[in-house]
Amino acid sequence: LGQLEGLLAAPIDEAWRAGACGVLDYMRHDLSLHTADEEDDLFPLLRRRCTPTDNLDAFLKVLSADAAHDEVRASLIVTRLGECLAKAEPEVG
């Protein structure tokens, strides 16, 4: 989120383009890996270590739903940021 906010405030120059490419790369590749790591490794580990009284399943369902929404939001951001990047011309000055 901080990187996206930084892009909104920055002038369109080579540094902006590099930052935009970094955000796009993360959202296209790493975000889904992060989500898969949680679902495949972290959540099962937590389920094994917690007791039923921890009410972990309800919490993990919320996290999974949030991750699904994040994937949808990331897809929209990738589309729009990609369009902006394609149109962006570095400012001369």
DSSP file with accessible surface (Angstrom, degrees, kcal/mol):
  #  RESIDUE AA STRUCTURE BP1 BP2  ACC     N-H-->O    O-->H-N    N-H-->O    O-->H-N    TCO  KAPPA ALPHA  PHI   PSI    X-CA   Y-CA   Z-CA
    1    1 A L     >        0   0  153      0, 0.0     4,-2.5     0, 0.0     5,-0.2   0.000 360.0 360.0 360.0 -41.1    0.0    0.0    0.0
    2    2 A G  H  >  +     0   0   53      1,-0.2     4,-2.3     2,-0.2     5,-0.1   0.886 360.0  50.5 -61.8 -38.8    2.8    2.4    0.8
    3    3 A Q  H  > S+     0   0  130      2,-0.2     4,-2.0     1,-0.2    -1,-0.2   0.900 110.0  50.1 -67.2 -39.3    4.4    1.9   -2.6
    4    4 A L  H  > S+     0   0   37      2,-0.2     4,-1.8     1,-0.2    -2,-0.2   0.923 110.8  48.9 -64.1 -43.4    1.1    2.6   -4.3
    5    5 A E  H  X S+     0   0  114     -4,-2.5     4,-1.4     1,-0.2    -2,-0.2   0.899 109.4  53.6 -62.7 -38.3    0.6    5.7   -2.3
    6    6 A G  H  X S+     0   0   39     -4,-2.3     4,-1.2     1,-0.2    -1,-0.2   0.895 106.4  52.2 -62.8 -38.5    4.2    6.8   -3.2
    7    7 A L  H  < S+     0   0   19     -4,-2.0    -1,-0.2     1,-0.2     3,-0.2   0.878 105.7  54.9 -65.1 -36.5    3.4    6.3   -6.9
    8    8 A L  H  < S+     0   0  155     -4,-1.8    -1,-0.2     1,-0.2    -2,-0.2   0.840 114.2  40.0 -65.4 -31.6    0.4    8.5   -6.7
    9    9 A A  H  < S+     0   0   89     -4,-1.4    -1,-0.2    -3,-0.2    -2,-0.2   0.612  99.8  91.9 -93.1 -13.1    2.4   11.3   -5.2
   10   10 A A  S  < S-     0   0   40     -4,-1.2     2,-0.1    -3,-0.2    -4,-0.0  -0.500  79.0-109.9 -89.1 151.6    5.6   11.0   -7.4
   11   11 A P        -     0   0   69      0, 0.0     2,-1.1     0, 0.0     5,-0.3  -0.430  41.6-101.9 -69.8 151.8    6.4   12.7  -10.6
   12   12 A I  S    S+     0   0   55     77,-0.1    79,-2.9     4,-0.1     2,-0.2  -0.680  74.5 121.2 -80.6 104.0    6.3   10.4  -13.7
   13   13 A D  S  > S-     0   0   58     -2,-1.1     4,-2.5    77,-0.3     5,-0.2  -0.752  81.1 -71.2-144.8-169.0   10.0    9.8  -14.3
   14   14 A E  H  > S+     0   0  128     -2,-0.2     4,-2.5     1,-0.2     5,-0.2   0.877 131.0  52.9 -63.8 -36.0   12.3    6.8  -14.5
   15   15 A A  H  > S+     0   0   74      2,-0.2     4,-2.5     1,-0.2    -1,-0.2   0.910 109.7  49.5 -64.7 -40.1   12.1    6.2  -10.8
   16   16 A W  H  > S+     0   0   20     -5,-0.3     4,-2.9     2,-0.2    -2,-0.2   0.934 110.6  49.9 -62.1 -45.6    8.3    6.2  -11.0
   17   17 A R  H  X S+     0   0   72     -4,-2.5     4,-2.6     1,-0.2    -2,-0.2   0.916 111.0  49.3 -60.9 -42.3    8.4    3.7  -13.9
   18   18 A A  H  X S+     0   0   66     -4,-2.5     4,-2.2     1,-0.2    -1,-0.2   0.918 112.6  47.8 -63.6 -43.1   10.8    1.5  -11.9
   19   19 A G  H  X S+     0   0   25     -4,-2.5     4,-2.3     2,-0.2    -2,-0.2   0.914 111.6  49.8 -63.2 -42.8    8.5    1.6   -8.9
   20   20 A A  H  X S+     0   0    0     -4,-2.9     4,-2.6     1,-0.2    -2,-0.2   0.917 110.4  50.3 -63.1 -41.8    5.4    0.9  -11.0
   21   21 A C  H  X S+     0   0   65     -4,-2.6     4,-2.6    -5,-0.2    -1,-0.2   0.894 109.6  51.8 -64.0 -38.3    7.2   -2.1  -12.6
   22   22 A G  H  X S+     0   0   38     -4,-2.2     4,-2.4     2,-0.2    -2,-0.2   0.915 110.6  47.1 -63.4 -43.9    8.1   -3.4   -9.1
   23   23 A V  H  X S+     0   0    6     -4,-2.3     4,-2.7     2,-0.2     5,-0.2   0.929 113.1  49.3 -63.2 -45.0    4.6   -3.1   -7.9
   24   24 A L  H  X S+     0   0    4     -4,-2.6     4,-2.6     1,-0.2     5,-0.2   0.924 110.3  50.7 -61.4 -42.8    3.3   -4.9  -11.0
   25   25 A D  H  X>S+     0   0   84     -4,-2.6     4,-2.0     2,-0.2     5,-0.8   0.933 111.9  47.5 -61.5 -45.6    5.9   -7.6  -10.6
   26   26 A Y  I  <>S+     0   0   98     -4,-2.4     5,-2.5     1,-0.2     4,-0.5   0.945 115.5  44.3 -60.4 -47.4    4.9   -8.2   -7.0
   27   27 A M  I  <5S+     0   0   34     -4,-2.7     5,-0.2     1,-0.2    -1,-0.2   0.834 115.7  47.3 -71.5 -30.6    1.2   -8.3   -7.8
   28   28 A R  I  <5S+     0   0  135     -4,-2.6    -1,-0.2    -5,-0.2    -2,-0.2   0.805 134.0   5.1 -77.3 -31.6    1.5  -10.5  -10.8
   29   29 A H  I  X5S+     0   0  101     -4,-2.0     4,-1.1    -5,-0.2    -3,-0.2   0.771 126.4  43.9-120.9 -54.0    3.8  -13.1   -9.3
   30   30 A D  I  ><S+     0   0   69     -5,-0.8     4,-2.7    -4,-0.5    -3,-0.2   0.811 102.5  62.4 -77.5 -31.9    4.6  -12.8   -5.6
   31   31 A L  H  ><S+     0   0   19     -5,-2.5     4,-2.4     1,-0.2    -1,-0.2   0.940 106.3  46.0 -61.8 -44.5    1.1  -12.0   -4.1
   32   32 A S  H  > S+     0   0   53     -6,-0.3     4,-2.4    -5,-0.2    -1,-0.2   0.871 112.3  51.9 -67.6 -33.4   -0.3  -15.3   -5.3
   33   33 A L  H  X S+     0   0   99     -4,-1.1     4,-2.6     2,-0.2    -1,-0.2   0.910 109.0  50.8 -65.8 -40.5    2.7  -17.2   -4.0
   34   34 A H  H  X S+     0   0   88     -4,-2.7     4,-2.1     2,-0.2    -2,-0.2   0.937 111.7  47.1 -60.6 -46.6    2.3  -15.4   -0.6
   35   35 A T  H  X S+     0   0   22     -4,-2.4     4,-2.6     1,-0.2     5,-0.2   0.921 112.1  49.6 -63.0 -43.3   -1.4  -16.5   -0.5
   36   36 A A  H  X S+     0   0   37     -4,-2.4     4,-3.2     1,-0.2     5,-0.4   0.899 107.9  54.4 -63.9 -40.2   -0.5  -20.1   -1.5
   37   37 A D  H  X>S+     0   0   93     -4,-2.6     4,-2.2     1,-0.2     5,-1.9   0.907 110.5  46.7 -59.5 -42.4    2.2  -20.2    1.2
   38   38 A E  I  <>S+     0   0   44     -4,-2.1     5,-3.3     3,-0.2    -2,-0.2   0.956 117.4  41.7 -62.8 -50.7   -0.4  -19.2    3.8
   39   39 A E  I  <5S+     0   0   67     -4,-2.6    -2,-0.2     1,-0.2    -1,-0.2   0.882 124.2  35.8 -66.1 -39.6   -3.0  -21.7    2.6
   40   40 A D  I  <5S+     0   0  111     -4,-3.2    -1,-0.2    -5,-0.2    -3,-0.2   0.778 135.7   9.6 -88.0 -30.2   -0.7  -24.6    2.0
   41   41 A D  I  X5S+     0   0  104     -4,-2.2     4,-1.7    -5,-0.4    -3,-0.2   0.778 124.4  43.3-117.9 -55.1    1.9  -24.2    4.9
   42   42 A L  I  ><S+     0   0   76     -5,-1.9     4,-2.6     2,-0.2     5,-0.2   0.948 113.3  47.6 -67.7 -50.0    1.0  -21.6    7.5
   43   43 A F  H  ><S+     0   0    1     -5,-3.3     4,-2.5     1,-0.2     5,-0.2   0.927 112.8  48.0 -63.0 -44.8   -2.7  -22.3    8.0
   44   44 A P  H  > S+     0   0   38      0, 0.0     4,-2.0     0, 0.0    -1,-0.2   0.911 111.8  51.8 -61.3 -37.6   -2.2  -26.1    8.3
   45   45 A L  H  X S+     0   0   54     -4,-1.7     4,-1.7     1,-0.2    -2,-0.2   0.934 110.2  48.0 -62.3 -44.7    0.6  -25.6   10.8
   46   46 A L  H  X S+     0   0   55     -4,-2.6     4,-1.9     1,-0.2    -1,-0.2   0.906 109.0  54.1 -62.6 -40.4   -1.6  -23.3   12.9
   47   47 A R  H  < S+     0   0  108     -4,-2.5    -1,-0.2     1,-0.2    -2,-0.2   0.884 109.2  48.7 -62.3 -37.1   -4.4  -25.8   12.8
   48   48 A R  H  < S+     0   0  180     -4,-2.0    -1,-0.2     1,-0.2    -2,-0.2   0.838 116.6  41.8 -70.0 -33.1   -2.1  -28.5   14.2
   49   49 A R  H  < S+     0   0  196     -4,-1.7     2,-0.2    -5,-0.2    -2,-0.2   0.664 102.8  75.6 -92.0 -18.1   -0.7  -26.3   17.0
   50   50 A C  S  < S-     0   0   42     -4,-1.9     5,-0.0    -5,-0.2     0, 0.0  -0.614  73.7-127.0 -95.6 159.4   -3.9  -24.7   18.2
   51   51 A T    >   -     0   0   73     -2,-0.2     3,-2.1     1,-0.1     5,-0.4  -0.596  29.1-106.8 -97.5 161.6   -6.7  -26.2   20.3
   52   52 A P  G >  S+     0   0  131      0, 0.0     3,-1.5     0, 0.0     5,-0.1   0.827 118.5  63.7 -57.1 -29.2  -10.4  -26.2   19.4
   53   53 A T  G 3  S+     0   0  128      1,-0.3    -3,-0.0     2,-0.1     0, 0.0   0.660  86.5  72.8 -72.2 -11.6  -11.0  -23.5   22.0
   54   54 A D  G <  S-     0   0   89     -3,-2.1    -1,-0.3     1,-0.0    -4,-0.0   0.638  93.8-141.6 -74.7 -13.0   -8.7  -21.1   20.1
   55   55 A N    <>  +     0   0  112     -3,-1.5     4,-1.1    -4,-0.3     3,-0.2   0.878  44.7 155.3  54.5  40.4  -11.5  -20.8   17.5
   56   56 A L  H  >  +     0   0   25     -5,-0.4     4,-3.0     1,-0.2     5,-0.3   0.862  56.8  64.7 -68.6 -37.8   -8.9  -20.7   14.8
   57   57 A D  H  > S+     0   0   91      1,-0.2     4,-2.1     2,-0.2    -1,-0.2   0.898 101.8  49.7 -57.6 -40.8  -11.0  -21.9   11.9
   58   58 A A  H  > S+     0   0   45     -3,-0.2     4,-1.7     2,-0.2    -1,-0.2   0.925 112.9  47.7 -63.3 -42.1  -13.2  -18.9   12.0
   59   59 A F  H  X S+     0   0  114     -4,-1.1     4,-2.3     1,-0.2    -2,-0.2   0.923 111.4  49.4 -64.3 -44.7  -10.2  -16.6   12.0
   60   60 A L  H  X S+     0   0    0     -4,-3.0     4,-2.7     1,-0.2    -1,-0.2   0.849 106.5  56.5 -67.7 -31.6   -8.5  -18.5    9.1
   61   61 A K  H  X S+     0   0  149     -4,-2.1     4,-2.3    -5,-0.3    -1,-0.2   0.907 107.8  48.7 -63.4 -40.2  -11.8  -18.3    7.1
   62   62 A V  H  X S+     0   0   83     -4,-1.7     4,-2.7     2,-0.2    -2,-0.2   0.938 111.9  48.6 -63.7 -45.5  -11.7  -14.5    7.5
   63   63 A L  H  X S+     0   0   52     -4,-2.3     4,-2.4     1,-0.2    -2,-0.2   0.908 111.5  49.7 -62.3 -40.9   -8.0  -14.5    6.4
   64   64 A S  H  X S+     0   0   31     -4,-2.7     4,-2.1     2,-0.2    -1,-0.2   0.907 111.3  48.8 -64.7 -41.1   -8.8  -16.7    3.4
   65   65 A A  H  X S+     0   0   45     -4,-2.3     4,-2.3     2,-0.2    -2,-0.2   0.911 110.7  51.0 -64.9 -41.4  -11.7  -14.4    2.4
   66   66 A D  H  X S+     0   0   77     -4,-2.7     4,-2.6     1,-0.2    -2,-0.2   0.911 109.0  51.4 -60.6 -42.2   -9.5  -11.4    2.7
   67   67 A A  H  X S+     0   0    6     -4,-2.4     4,-2.1     2,-0.2    -1,-0.2   0.901 108.3  51.5 -63.4 -39.5   -6.8  -13.0    0.5
   68   68 A A  H  X S+     0   0   57     -4,-2.1     4,-1.7     1,-0.2    -1,-0.2   0.919 111.5  46.9 -63.7 -41.9   -9.4  -13.8   -2.1
   69   69 A H  H  X S+     0   0  100     -4,-2.3     4,-2.8     1,-0.2    -2,-0.2   0.883 109.0  55.5 -65.9 -37.9  -10.5  -10.1   -2.1
   70   70 A D  H  X S+     0   0   67     -4,-2.6     4,-2.9     1,-0.2    -1,-0.2   0.887 104.8  53.1 -61.6 -38.4   -6.9   -9.0   -2.3
   71   71 A E  H  X S+     0   0   64     -4,-2.1     4,-2.0     2,-0.2    -1,-0.2   0.913 110.6  47.1 -63.8 -40.3   -6.4  -11.1   -5.4
   72   72 A V  H  X S+     0   0   91     -4,-1.7     4,-1.9     2,-0.2    -2,-0.2   0.945 114.3  46.4 -66.3 -46.4   -9.4   -9.4   -7.1
   73   73 A R  H  X S+     0   0  128     -4,-2.8     4,-2.5     1,-0.2    -2,-0.2   0.910 110.8  53.1 -61.6 -42.0   -8.1   -6.0   -6.0
   74   74 A A  H  X S+     0   0    5     -4,-2.9     4,-3.1     1,-0.2    -1,-0.2   0.902 105.7  54.2 -61.9 -39.0   -4.6   -6.8   -7.2
   75   75 A S  H  X S+     0   0   72     -4,-2.0     4,-2.1     1,-0.2    -1,-0.2   0.920 110.1  46.6 -61.4 -42.1   -6.0   -7.8  -10.6
   76   76 A L  H  X S+     0   0  112     -4,-1.9     4,-2.5     2,-0.2     5,-0.2   0.909 113.3  48.7 -66.0 -41.5   -7.7   -4.4  -10.9
   77   77 A I  H  X S+     0   0   54     -4,-2.5     4,-3.3     2,-0.2     5,-0.4   0.925 109.5  52.6 -65.3 -42.2   -4.6   -2.5   -9.8
   78   78 A V  H  X S+     0   0   24     -4,-3.1     4,-2.4     1,-0.2     5,-0.2   0.931 111.1  47.7 -59.6 -44.4   -2.4   -4.5  -12.2
   79   79 A T  H  X S+     0   0   72     -4,-2.1     4,-2.1    -5,-0.2    -2,-0.2   0.964 117.8  39.4 -61.4 -53.1   -4.8   -3.6  -15.1
   80   80 A R  H  X S+     0   0  135     -4,-2.5     4,-2.5     2,-0.2    -2,-0.2   0.915 117.5  47.8 -67.4 -43.6   -5.0    0.1  -14.3
   81   81 A L  H  X S+     0   0   19     -4,-3.3     4,-2.8    -5,-0.2    -1,-0.2   0.906 110.7  53.0 -66.4 -37.7   -1.3    0.5  -13.3
   82   82 A G  H  X S+     0   0   20     -4,-2.4     4,-2.3    -5,-0.4    -1,-0.2   0.909 110.0  48.3 -61.1 -41.4   -0.3   -1.3  -16.5
   83   83 A E  H  X S+     0   0   78     -4,-2.1     4,-1.7    -5,-0.2    -2,-0.2   0.918 112.5  48.2 -63.6 -44.6   -2.4    1.1  -18.5
   84   84 A C  H  X S+     0   0   50     -4,-2.5     4,-1.8     1,-0.2    -2,-0.2   0.910 111.3  50.5 -62.3 -42.1   -0.9    4.1  -16.7
   85   85 A L  H  < S+     0   0   22     -4,-2.8    -1,-0.2     1,-0.2    -2,-0.2   0.903 108.9  51.5 -64.0 -40.7    2.6    2.7  -17.2
   86   86 A A  H  < S+     0   0   83     -4,-2.3    -1,-0.2     1,-0.2    -2,-0.2   0.850 117.6  38.8 -65.1 -34.0    2.0    2.2  -20.9
   87   87 A K  H  < S+     0   0  160     -4,-1.7    -1,-0.2    -5,-0.1    -2,-0.2   0.648  92.2 109.7 -87.8 -19.8    0.8    5.8  -21.3
   88   88 A A     <  -     0   0    9     -4,-1.8   -75,-0.0    -5,-0.2    -3,-0.0  -0.388  44.9-171.2 -69.7 131.8    3.3    7.4  -19.0
   89   89 A E        -     0   0  145     -2,-0.2   -77,-0.1   -77,-0.0     3,-0.1  -0.978  32.6-108.1-116.7 131.8    5.9    9.6  -20.5
   90   90 A P        -     0   0   49      0, 0.0   -77,-0.3     0, 0.0     2,-0.2  -0.316  37.6-111.1 -58.3 139.9    8.7   10.8  -18.2
   91   91 A E        -     0   0  132    -79,-2.9     2,-0.5     1,-0.0    -3,-0.0  -0.530  26.3-137.9 -72.1 138.9    8.5   14.5  -17.4
   92   92 A V              0   0  151     -2,-0.2    -1,-0.0     1,-0.1   -79,-0.0  -0.841 360.0 360.0 -97.9 131.9   11.2   16.6  -19.0
   93   93 A G              0   0  119     -2,-0.5    -1,-0.1     0, 0.0    -2,-0.0  -0.496 360.0 360.0 163.3 360.0   12.6   19.2  -16.7
